Amino acid sequence: MQKNYCLNRMIGCTKTNVDHCERCDDDNLEKCSACEEGYRLDETQNACVKCKEGCATCSDDNNCGACENGYFAKKLETKFGTYDAECEKCIDGCKECDDETNCFKCKEGYNITRGNDIDENLVCSKCSEGCVDCINNLECQKCDEGYYLAASGLSHYCIRVN
């Protein structure tokens, strides 16, 4: 969606003065009724307020409804039970994880590997230079722009185009 435009059911896409507003009120185009992902609506100020870091959705300054990619919902235990307290960052190179030690999808340019003998959790290791999709550091499947895929024996790697 274009910046400073919101959707109104009656007239479609229209200009708004509320930054990060996704939907305008049907009766009052100056009033926001829903904000973009990562923002929450403050109806008293008619403003979209940024959620705290890592939150894809939030209901107020302290509570995330869902976490962004690269973050996980950290559980907090109290005498009343367990609940999601906030969003915390996954390990380096991880796009999706369930906690601080277990990644199940890596960012582009990283490959998923098993941890050491003691730690069996999955981690993300950086691919070799110029590689954006690899099985391990010696087996690149796709090179970044400005590189081409080369092979030597069983290894595939990226070489910079001059």
DASUL-V476072 format. One line per field, one symbol per residue. phi: phi as a letter, one per 30 degrees, with the letter a starting at -180 (. if undefined). burial: + if it has 24 or more other ideal C-beta (glycine too) atoms within 12 Angstrom, else -. A space follows every 10 residues. Layout:
BEGIN
phi: ???
burial: ???
END
This chain:
BEGIN
phi: .ddibbcbed cidbdbccdi dcbcddcbdd cdcacdejbb dcddchbccd ddejddbaca dccddacdej bbdddbcbdc kcbdcaccdd deiccbbcad bbcbacdejb bdbdddedcd ddbccdddei ccbbdadcbd cacdejbbdb bbiccbbcbd dc
burial: ----++++-- ---+-+-+-+ +++++---+- ++++++-+++ +------++- ++-+++++-- ---+--++++ +++------- ---+-+++-+ +-+++++--- --+--++-++ +++------- -+++++++-+ ++++----++ --+---+-+- -----+++-- --
END
